[in-house]
Amino acid sequence: MSRKLGKYQILAEIGRGGMAVVYRARQESLDRVVAIKELDIRRTTADIRAAERFRLEARAAASLDHPNIITIHDFWEMTNKAFIAMEFVDGLELKEVLDRFGAVDPMLAAQIVIKVCDALSYAHERGIIHRDVKPGNIMLSAKGDVKLADFGIVFVSGSADLTTTGQIIGTPSYMSPEQIRGEELTPASDIFSLGIVLYEAATGSKPFTAPSDVALTHAILRRRPIRPRRLNPAVNRSLSRTIMKSLRKKPHRRFATMEEMAAALRRTLPRRALAVQEGVARLIRDGRASESPDATIPVTTDIQPRRYVRFSILAGVTLAACVILLLAWPRETPREPAGIPAAPQSLQVPLTIVAYPWAEIILDGRSLGYTPAALPFPVSPGRHTLTLENPHLGSRTFTLDLSPGTPHRIAVDFLEKGR
């Protein structure tokens, strides 16, 4: 691949996702290698304010100058596309490392997360909340550096909310309870997400798992995770307690700040812990030896990436039992309520439900799950009673007369006045 993109010479494509393509490029004026993220605004959102949101986010990210945050060099727009030129990191995402090894040494995991705490503390002090902290946005360089990337969905305190109404932004597996509920976010939300990252890095397993996004959001809102020490005995008690505190459901019960979380993690380390730079560099060498991939830069892509998990037999049995219970849970995904004969597939009505910030779906008196994860699902034609209920914001009830084969859509904004 050899083409020009503005003042940059494209060298290779190094990442691709549903929203973006990332290239390795050379900035000829300064003779340096950079990464360029190309975002298709039309595919990212239909909201006409998308371009303005990207401009705001690029300016916010470019204002951050910290050794543990990937530097933004440039931002521009061209023919319905937005481009961000950023620091190129020669290394692997933490996600790629976990894909290959399942888990890393718990002490090294704590040291990596301390660096991310430092980056987020710096951002929080400037009124910027990341909102999508996950292994795919943490870069580990061959030199041993730890870099937080993709402030592409940051929230700037005091700015207008330019996201699309009804859109909850983030990655479900790493969302905080308040993020799922669509509430106003604070730094405590990033603390919860980073706690999930640390749990996964130290144990090889996410703290909240489920067979569907609907069940996953319920688990994050309601379920207490298994203590990390039960999955990996190498996690010391102090680190286990620190992780569990970061995952408390109520924001005020977590660490008050990223500095407090970092200080707690430092207290879990042995006096003669391996230097984090040396440990990360060794991890990248081992990771590359296992597959020798091209260097990558984070791209927001899959919602629930594949994992290779290492755990004890006891932990495996425990997790298997949890999965069986979740599969038996009657509210995982929307489905045809009991007592309503299923119509032939050609006659069923595709029903789509969107509720902001979220709601429980109750059809003919039976709960079918929760939005925003609800996708179109088939319902028999005829008359039905639909209730969308949010315990904090009230409920909306509809009488539906559904015609065979004709798609039907219901959208509710609980925050809109007069509805």
C-alpha positions as CSV (number, residue, x, y, z in Angstrom):
1,M,0.0,0.0,0.0
2,S,1.4,3.3,-1.0
3,R,-0.8,6.4,-1.2
4,K,-0.9,9.9,0.2
5,L,-3.4,11.1,2.8
6,G,-2.9,14.8,3.2
7,K,0.7,15.3,4.3
8,Y,1.1,11.7,5.3
9,Q,2.4,8.8,3.3
10,I,0.4,5.6,4.1
11,L,2.6,2.6,4.7
12,A,0.2,-0.2,5.7
13,E,-3.2,-0.9,7.2
14,I,-2.7,-2.2,10.8
15,G,-6.2,-2.4,12.2
16,R,-9.8,-2.4,11.1
17,G,-13.1,-2.3,13.0
18,G,-16.8,-1.5,12.4
19,M,-16.2,2.2,12.9
20,A,-12.6,2.8,11.9
21,V,-9.5,1.8,9.9
22,V,-6.1,2.5,11.2
23,Y,-2.9,2.9,9.1
24,R,0.8,3.1,9.8
25,A,2.0,6.2,8.0
26,R,5.0,8.5,7.7
27,Q,4.8,12.2,8.3
28,E,7.2,13.4,5.7
29,S,7.7,16.9,7.1
30,L,9.1,15.6,10.4
31,D,10.2,12.2,9.0
32,R,8.4,10.2,11.8
33,V,6.1,7.2,11.8
34,V,2.5,7.9,13.0
35,A,-0.8,6.0,13.2
36,I,-3.8,7.5,11.4
37,K,-7.3,6.5,12.4
38,E,-9.9,7.0,9.7
39,L,-13.5,7.2,11.0
40,D,-16.5,7.1,8.7
41,I,-18.8,9.6,10.3
42,R,-21.8,8.3,8.3
43,R,-21.3,4.7,9.5
44,T,-20.5,5.7,13.1
45,T,-23.8,7.6,13.7
46,A,-26.7,9.0,11.7
47,D,-26.8,12.0,14.0
48,I,-26.1,15.3,12.1
49,R,-24.0,16.4,15.1
50,A,-21.5,13.6,14.7
51,A,-18.9,15.8,13.0
52,E,-19.0,18.3,15.8
53,R,-18.7,15.5,18.4
54,F,-15.6,14.2,16.7
55,R,-14.1,17.7,16.6
56,L,-14.8,18.1,20.4
57,E,-13.3,14.7,21.2
58,A,-10.2,15.3,19.0
59,R,-9.5,18.6,20.7
60,A,-10.0,17.1,24.2
61,A,-7.7,14.2,23.4
62,A,-5.1,16.5,21.8
63,S,-5.0,18.6,25.0
64,L,-3.7,15.6,27.0
65,D,0.1,15.5,27.4
66,H,1.1,12.6,29.6
67,P,3.7,9.8,29.2
68,N,1.0,7.1,29.7
69,I,-1.5,8.6,27.1
70,I,-1.0,8.2,23.3
71,T,-0.3,11.6,21.9
72,I,-2.7,13.1,19.3
73,H,-0.8,15.0,16.6
74,D,-3.4,16.1,14.1
75,F,-7.2,16.0,13.3
76,W,-8.9,16.9,10.0
77,E,-12.1,16.1,8.0
78,M,-12.5,15.2,4.3
79,T,-15.6,13.9,2.4
80,N,-17.6,12.6,5.4
81,K,-14.6,11.1,7.1
82,A,-12.7,12.2,10.1
83,F,-8.9,11.5,10.5
84,I,-6.8,11.5,13.7
85,A,-3.0,11.3,13.4
86,M,-1.5,10.0,16.6
87,E,1.6,8.5,18.2
88,F,2.6,5.1,16.7
89,V,3.2,2.5,19.4
90,D,5.4,-0.5,18.5
91,G,3.9,-3.1,20.6
92,L,0.7,-5.1,21.4
93,E,-2.7,-4.2,23.0
94,L,-3.2,-5.7,26.4
95,K,-6.2,-7.5,24.8
96,E,-3.8,-9.3,22.4
97,V,-1.6,-10.3,25.3
98,L,-4.6,-11.7,27.2
99,D,-5.9,-13.5,24.1
100,R,-2.5,-15.4,23.9
101,F,-1.7,-16.0,27.6
102,G,-5.1,-15.9,29.3
103,A,-3.7,-13.9,32.2
104,V,-0.4,-12.2,33.2
105,D,1.4,-12.3,36.5
106,P,-0.9,-10.5,39.0
107,M,1.9,-8.2,40.3
108,L,2.7,-7.2,36.7
109,A,-1.0,-6.7,36.0
110,A,-1.2,-4.4,39.0
111,Q,1.8,-2.4,37.8
112,I,0.3,-2.0,34.4
113,V,-2.9,-0.8,35.9
114,I,-1.1,1.7,38.1
115,K,0.3,3.4,34.9
116,V,-3.3,3.5,33.6
117,C,-4.4,5.0,36.9
118,D,-1.8,7.8,36.4
119,A,-3.1,8.5,32.9
120,L,-6.7,8.6,34.0
121,S,-5.9,10.7,37.0
122,Y,-4.3,13.3,34.7
123,A,-7.4,13.3,32.4
124,H,-9.9,13.5,35.3
125,E,-8.1,16.5,36.7
126,R,-8.8,18.2,33.4
127,G,-12.5,17.2,33.4
128,I,-12.1,14.4,30.9
129,I,-13.7,11.0,31.5
130,H,-12.6,8.2,29.2
131,R,-15.8,6.0,29.2
132,D,-14.3,3.1,27.3
133,V,-11.5,1.7,29.4
134,K,-10.7,-1.8,28.3
135,P,-7.8,-4.1,27.4
136,G,-8.1,-3.1,23.7
137,N,-7.4,0.5,24.6
138,I,-4.2,-0.2,26.6
139,M,-1.1,-0.4,24.6
140,L,2.1,-2.2,25.8
141,S,5.2,-1.1,23.9
142,A,8.3,-3.2,23.1
143,K,10.3,-0.7,25.1
144,G,8.1,-1.4,28.2
145,D,5.8,1.6,28.1
146,V,2.1,1.5,29.0
147,K,-0.1,3.8,27.0
148,L,-3.9,4.5,27.2
149,A,-5.5,5.1,23.9
150,D,-8.8,5.9,22.2
151,F,-10.2,8.9,24.0
152,G,-12.6,8.9,21.0
153,I,-15.7,8.8,23.2
154,V,-14.5,10.9,26.0
155,F,-16.9,13.1,28.0
156,V,-15.7,16.6,28.8
157,S,-17.2,18.0,32.0
158,G,-19.4,21.0,31.3
159,S,-19.7,20.4,27.6
160,A,-22.9,19.9,25.8
161,D,-23.9,16.3,25.3
162,L,-23.5,15.7,21.6
163,T,-24.1,12.0,21.6
164,T,-27.2,10.6,19.9
165,T,-30.3,10.5,22.0
166,G,-30.8,6.9,23.2
167,Q,-27.2,6.0,22.5
168,I,-25.2,4.5,25.4
169,I,-21.5,4.6,24.4
170,G,-19.0,2.1,25.6
171,T,-18.2,-1.7,25.6
172,P,-20.8,-3.7,27.5
173,S,-18.3,-6.1,29.2
174,Y,-16.5,-3.1,30.7
175,M,-19.4,-0.7,31.5
176,S,-20.1,0.5,35.0
177,P,-23.6,0.1,36.4
178,E,-24.3,3.9,36.1
179,Q,-23.1,3.8,32.5
180,I,-25.6,1.0,31.7
181,R,-28.4,3.0,33.4
182,G,-27.5,6.0,31.3
183,E,-26.8,8.2,34.3
184,E,-24.4,11.1,34.4
185,L,-20.8,9.8,34.6
186,T,-18.1,10.7,37.0
187,P,-14.5,9.4,37.4
188,A,-15.9,6.5,39.4
189,S,-17.2,5.0,36.2
190,D,-13.6,4.8,34.8
191,I,-12.5,3.2,38.1
192,F,-15.1,0.4,37.8
193,S,-14.1,-0.2,34.2
194,L,-10.4,-0.3,35.1
195,G,-11.2,-2.7,37.9
196,I,-12.7,-5.1,35.3
197,V,-9.5,-4.8,33.3
198,L,-7.4,-5.6,36.3
199,Y,-9.6,-8.6,37.3
200,E,-9.3,-10.0,33.8
201,A,-5.6,-9.4,33.5
202,A,-4.9,-11.1,36.9
203,T,-7.3,-14.1,36.5
204,G,-7.8,-14.6,32.7
205,S,-11.6,-14.2,33.2
206,K,-13.9,-11.3,33.2
207,P,-15.8,-10.7,36.5
208,F,-19.2,-10.5,34.7
209,T,-20.1,-13.0,32.0
210,A,-23.4,-14.0,30.4
211,P,-24.6,-15.6,27.1
212,S,-26.2,-12.3,25.9
213,D,-25.8,-8.5,26.3
214,V,-29.1,-8.4,28.1
215,A,-28.0,-10.9,30.7
216,L,-24.6,-9.3,30.9
217,T,-26.1,-5.9,31.8
218,H,-28.2,-7.6,34.5
219,A,-25.1,-9.3,35.9
220,I,-23.2,-6.0,36.1
221,L,-26.1,-4.3,37.8
222,R,-27.0,-7.1,40.2
223,R,-24.4,-9.8,40.7
224,R,-21.3,-9.9,42.9
225,P,-18.2,-11.3,41.0
226,I,-16.2,-14.3,42.3
227,R,-13.3,-13.1,44.3
228,P,-10.1,-13.1,42.1
229,R,-8.2,-15.4,44.5
230,R,-10.7,-18.2,43.9
231,L,-9.8,-18.1,40.2
232,N,-6.1,-17.5,40.6
233,P,-4.4,-18.3,44.0
234,A,-1.4,-16.2,42.9
235,V,-3.5,-13.1,43.5
236,N,-2.6,-12.0,47.0
237,R,-5.4,-11.0,49.5
238,S,-4.5,-7.4,49.4
239,L,-4.8,-7.2,45.6
240,S,-8.0,-9.2,45.6
241,R,-9.6,-6.8,48.1
242,T,-8.4,-3.8,46.0
243,I,-10.0,-5.3,42.9
244,M,-13.3,-6.0,44.6
245,K,-13.5,-2.5,46.0
246,S,-13.1,-1.0,42.5
247,L,-16.1,-3.2,41.4
248,R,-18.6,-2.1,44.0
249,K,-22.0,-1.3,42.5
250,K,-22.4,2.2,44.1
251,P,-19.9,4.7,42.9
252,H,-19.3,6.3,46.3
253,R,-18.2,2.9,47.7
254,R,-15.3,2.6,45.2
255,F,-12.0,4.5,45.4
256,A,-12.6,8.2,45.6
257,T,-10.0,9.0,42.9
258,M,-7.6,7.2,40.6
259,E,-4.8,8.4,42.8
260,E,-6.4,6.5,45.7
261,M,-6.7,3.3,43.6
262,A,-3.1,3.6,42.4
263,A,-1.9,4.0,46.0
264,A,-3.9,0.9,47.1
265,L,-2.3,-1.1,44.2
266,R,1.2,0.0,45.2
267,R,0.6,-1.3,48.7
268,T,-0.1,-4.8,47.2
269,L,3.3,-5.0,45.5
270,P,6.2,-6.8,47.1
271,R,9.2,-4.7,48.1
272,R,11.4,-6.1,45.3
273,A,8.9,-6.2,42.5
274,L,10.3,-6.5,39.0
275,A,10.4,-3.0,37.3
276,V,7.2,-2.5,35.3
277,Q,9.2,-1.5,32.2
278,E,11.2,-4.7,32.2
279,G,8.2,-6.8,32.9
280,V,6.1,-5.3,30.0
281,A,9.0,-5.5,27.6
282,R,9.5,-9.2,28.4
283,L,5.7,-9.7,28.0
284,I,5.8,-8.2,24.5
285,R,8.8,-10.3,23.5
286,D,7.0,-13.5,24.7
287,G,3.8,-12.4,23.0
288,R,5.5,-11.7,19.7
289,A,7.4,-14.9,19.8
290,S,4.0,-16.8,20.0
291,E,2.7,-15.3,16.8
292,S,4.9,-12.5,15.5
293,P,2.0,-10.1,14.6
294,D,2.4,-6.7,13.0
295,A,2.4,-3.9,15.5
296,T,-1.1,-2.5,16.1
297,I,-2.9,0.5,17.4
298,P,-6.2,0.2,19.3
299,V,-9.4,0.2,17.3
300,T,-12.9,0.2,18.9
301,T,-14.2,-3.1,17.4
302,D,-15.9,-6.2,18.7
303,I,-18.2,-6.0,21.7
304,Q,-17.1,-9.2,23.3
305,P,-13.7,-10.5,22.1
306,R,-12.7,-14.1,22.4
307,R,-10.7,-15.1,25.5
308,Y,-8.4,-18.1,26.3
309,V,-8.9,-18.5,30.1
310,R,-6.7,-20.3,32.5
311,F,-8.3,-21.2,35.8
312,S,-8.3,-24.0,38.4
313,I,-10.7,-27.0,38.2
314,L,-12.7,-25.7,41.1
315,A,-13.1,-22.3,39.4
316,G,-14.0,-24.0,36.2
317,V,-16.8,-25.9,37.9
318,T,-18.0,-22.7,39.6
319,L,-18.1,-20.8,36.3
320,A,-19.8,-23.7,34.5
321,A,-22.6,-23.7,37.2
322,C,-23.0,-19.9,36.7
323,V,-23.4,-20.3,33.0
324,I,-26.0,-23.1,33.5
325,L,-28.0,-20.8,35.8
326,L,-27.8,-17.9,33.3
327,L,-28.9,-20.1,30.5
328,A,-31.9,-21.1,32.7
329,W,-32.7,-17.5,33.5
330,P,-36.0,-16.6,31.9
331,R,-35.2,-13.0,31.1
332,E,-32.1,-13.3,29.0
333,T,-33.4,-12.2,25.6
334,P,-36.7,-11.1,24.2
335,R,-38.8,-14.0,23.0
336,E,-42.4,-14.9,22.4
337,P,-44.4,-14.7,25.6
338,A,-45.9,-18.0,26.9
339,G,-49.5,-18.5,26.1
340,I,-49.4,-16.8,22.7
341,P,-49.3,-19.4,19.9
342,A,-46.3,-18.9,17.6
343,A,-47.3,-17.7,14.2
344,P,-45.6,-19.1,11.1
345,Q,-42.3,-17.4,10.5
346,S,-43.6,-15.6,7.4
347,L,-46.4,-14.0,9.4
348,Q,-44.5,-13.0,12.5
349,V,-44.0,-9.3,13.2
350,P,-40.4,-8.0,13.8
351,L,-40.7,-5.7,16.9
352,T,-37.9,-3.3,17.7
353,I,-37.8,-1.4,21.0
354,V,-35.6,1.5,21.8
355,A,-35.7,3.2,25.2
356,Y,-33.5,5.9,26.6
357,P,-31.6,5.6,28.9
358,W,-32.9,2.1,29.5
359,A,-36.1,0.2,30.4
360,E,-37.4,-3.3,31.2
361,I,-39.6,-4.7,28.4
362,I,-42.9,-6.2,29.6
363,L,-45.1,-7.7,26.9
364,D,-48.5,-9.0,27.9
365,G,-47.4,-9.1,31.5
366,R,-44.2,-11.0,31.0
367,S,-40.7,-9.5,31.3
368,L,-38.6,-10.1,28.2
369,G,-35.4,-8.3,29.3
370,Y,-33.9,-4.9,29.1
371,T,-32.9,-2.2,26.6
372,P,-30.6,-0.9,25.2
373,A,-29.5,-4.4,24.2
374,A,-32.9,-5.3,22.8
375,L,-32.8,-6.2,19.1
376,P,-35.7,-6.9,16.7
377,F,-37.5,-10.0,17.8
378,P,-40.5,-11.8,16.4
379,V,-44.0,-11.5,17.9
380,S,-47.3,-13.0,16.8
381,P,-49.7,-10.7,14.9
382,G,-52.7,-9.3,16.8
383,R,-53.2,-7.1,19.9
384,H,-50.6,-6.9,22.6
385,T,-49.9,-4.7,25.7
386,L,-46.4,-3.4,25.9
387,T,-45.0,-1.7,29.0
388,L,-41.5,-0.1,29.2
389,E,-40.6,0.5,32.8
390,N,-37.7,2.4,34.3
391,P,-37.8,2.3,38.2
392,H,-36.2,5.8,38.4
393,L,-38.1,7.5,35.6
394,G,-41.5,5.8,35.4
395,S,-43.2,3.7,32.8
396,R,-44.9,3.9,29.4
397,T,-47.7,1.5,28.2
398,F,-48.7,0.9,24.6
399,T,-51.5,-1.1,23.0
400,L,-50.1,-2.7,19.8
401,D,-52.1,-3.9,16.9
402,L,-49.6,-5.8,14.8
403,S,-50.2,-6.8,11.2
404,P,-48.6,-10.0,9.8
405,G,-45.2,-9.5,8.4
406,T,-45.1,-5.7,9.0
407,P,-42.2,-4.4,11.1
408,H,-43.1,-2.3,14.1
409,R,-40.9,0.0,16.1
410,I,-41.4,1.7,19.5
411,A,-39.0,4.4,20.8
412,V,-39.3,6.1,24.1
413,D,-37.1,8.9,25.6
414,F,-37.8,8.9,29.4
415,L,-35.9,12.1,29.8
416,E,-37.9,14.1,27.3
417,K,-40.4,16.4,29.0
418,G,-44.1,16.1,28.2
419,R,-44.0,12.4,27.3
